[in-house]
Amino acid sequence: MTLRFLPLAAAAMVLIACEGFKDAMTAHVDVAAKAGSQELSVQRLGSLLAQAKVPANHEIASTITNLWVDYELLADAAAHQDSLTDPKLVDQALWSVIAQERMSKWHDQHAKTYTGMDTTNLAQRYEQGEMLAASHILLTVPPGASQPVKDSIHKKAEALRRQVTEQNFADLARKNSQDPSSAARGGSLGLFPKGMMVKQFEDAVLALKPGEISPVVETQFGYHIIRRSTFPEVKDDFGRQVNQDAMRHADSLWILGLENNGNVKLRDNALSVLRDASKDLDAHSNDDVVLATSNAGPLTLGRLVKWIDAYPQKQQIEMGLKQAPDTQVTEFIKNVERNELVLHEADSANVQLDSADLAQLHSRFSQAVTALWDRLGVSPKSLADSGKTAGERERIAATRADQYLDKLMSQQAQYIAVPPPIEELLRAKYAWKVNDAALTSATDQANKEKAKQDSARAKNRPPSEVPLGPPPAPAKRDTGAKKP
């Protein structure tokens, strides 16, 4: 079992704009945001809001504006052929990811001191299939594919199988597997219990000895080439999994001891300060107001905001800080403080990532940037082919980013999320600004446009052939009876 810390995904750096830039934004009240050399006018933002299939309000306006900033900064970096690979900036952007890796590494070391774990005959128990572990290379088959299509994919899988060895399996999985989550890990699916995978896949794993590679295996998902992991490769994880209950109990005691011995003290005003800051957390990313203290040092509001930035569900957390009961918000602050204490222990034990681990993180960061450029249509190569000067490339890139946002608002393109670390690096390196007051003006404009559109649709709606009033009373039936 892996100890669960707060989910992490973002970095610690934020841009502090120069005074001249602030003055420029203040002077241009009709500008909702600026990113590099591009401006988002209130009128343009209002039009985007009016296109959106959601109510026009300040929160939606802020979301769209920040997405525009991210897309434009990505485009600006591509136009200037900036690969965004400066090691120092990338490390700063990946602060929380690196912190998570270090905390997990320290936990794994500390867990070796736990008592009460059953470590007898682990290798034998693994080989007998108490838990399974495997890697695979998957070539998917589209739903409803014809037999010729399936045969073609099967042929490719067979050709790939002839190339696969134990030594090159991970590399070929990264290059060829169409299971994105495992491909990034060299095809590794990690440990899993019996019954978790479809029968054909599980039967193939059980038929292999550790280290062996299967022939091509067909399942409902496509064609797999499977390698059963060796015991040394999964020894630590296997030991934790088969001792899951005991490990969970030992982890709880460890964290409880950290908190009890960590001299954790929340300031009396911590709750009110955080509640007030939740109105605009980004504005407090460098705030040095202390919320709590412990052996790990002071927990400032700015530091806590950086931890919040690490959550994939950042918006939900921001809403929770505004609406959740005091007890839940207080517990959230304590959870962040626990993270700080674990990280402090890792610092004391001098737990660091080695060069290979850092290189892998940097590589994944670079791959994510390239993928974003490709999806937005602003890859440096495509811009270089279209424009010769930096100014020309800037204009082309900005236009493509704007066009993508238009398609997104009209539901003609898929939403492209910019991961927090990339967002933070871009905003640390390039000039940007959001004019919050202008968002209100854009929202008002959008609601007026939506009202006009609704009115026009109602006016142009063809008259109904069905009477809209109450139905006429039924005619009385003549029975032939005479009136008295």
C-alpha positions, 0 to 999 in steps of 0.5 A: 500500500502506498501512503496517500498524501494530498494529491499534487500536481502544481508548482510554487512560482507565480508571476509578479508583474512589473509596475509598468505592466500593472499601470498599462492594465489599469489604464485600459479598462476595456482589456479583460486580460493580457498575455504576452503581446496579446490582449483580450478585450471586454467585447471579445470576452463577452462574445465568448461568454455569449457563445458558451452553453452555460450561464454567463457569470463571473466564475465562468468569465474567470475560467474562460479568461484564464484558459485564454491566458494559458492558450495564448502563453503556450502559443507565445512560447511556441512562436519564440521557439521556447522549449520550456526546458530550463531545468531550474524553472521546470524544477520550480514548476514541478515543486509539488510533484517532486515533493510528493515523490520525496515523501513517498520515497521517505515513506517507503524507507520508514515503512521498513521499520514497521513491526508485525509484517508477515514477510515469510515465503513472499517469493513463493507466495508471489509465484503461486499467484497470491497477487499478480503483476504484469506489463503489456503492450496493447494494440486496440481494436476499434468497436465494430471493426470489420474482420479485415481490420482486426486481421491487420491489427493482429498482424501488426501485433504478431510482427511486434511480438517477434521484436520483443525481448525482456530487455527491450519490452519497456521501451517498445511498450512506451513507443507502441502501446495504445494504453496511455496510462501504462505505456508511460510506465513502460507498459507496467500495470503494477500489482493487481488481485486475481479477478481484476482483469478480464479472464483471457488476460489473467489466464495468460499471466498465470500461464507465464513464469515470472520474467516470461513474455506471452504470445499475442493474446486477444481480449475485448480491448484488442491484442496484448503482448504480456510480460509477467513481472519478476519478484525482485521487481515488485518485492516491496509493493507485494510485501505491502499489498499482502500486509495491507491492513497491518501497513495501514494501521502502522501508517496511521500510527506514524502520522498520528505520532508526527502530529502529536510530536510535531507541536502543531498549533493553529492560529486563532484567526486561521479559519477567518483568514483562509475563508476571506482569502478563498474569494481569490486564492491566486491573489494570496500565493505569496501571502506571508500571514501565518496560519499554523506553526509546527516543527516543520516551521510556519505554515503561511497562507501563501504556502497553503495556497501552493498546496491547494494549487497541487490538487487536480480538483482545485476549483472544488476545494476553493468552493469547499473553503467558502461553503464547508463547515468550520470543522472541515476547513480546520481539518483541511489546514491540519492535513496540509500541516501533516504534509509539511511534517512528512516533508520535514522528516524527508528533509531531515533524512536527506531524501532526494530524487536521483538524477534519473528520476528528475530526468524522467520528470523533465522528460514527461514535462517536455512531452506534455508541452509538445502534446499541448502545442500539437493539439492547439495547432501551434507547434514550433515547426508548423509556425516556422513553416508559416512565418519567417519572423518572430512577429509573424509567428506570434500573430499566426500562433495567437490567431490559432489559439483564438480560433481553437477557443472559439471552436471550444465555446461552440462545442466544435472542439475538445477541452484542452486542460493545461496541467498546473505545472505548465501553467505555472511555468508559463505564468512565471516566465511570460507577462500576463494579467487578468483585470478582474473588474473587466470580467464583470463588464464582459459578463453583463455584455454576455447576458445582454447578448444572450437575452437578445438571442433568446428574444430573436429565437422566440420572435422567429419561431414559427406559429404552432399548428396546435391551438395553445389555448384550452381545448373547446368544450365537446359538442353535446350529442343529439340523442333524439330526446325531446325537451320537456 
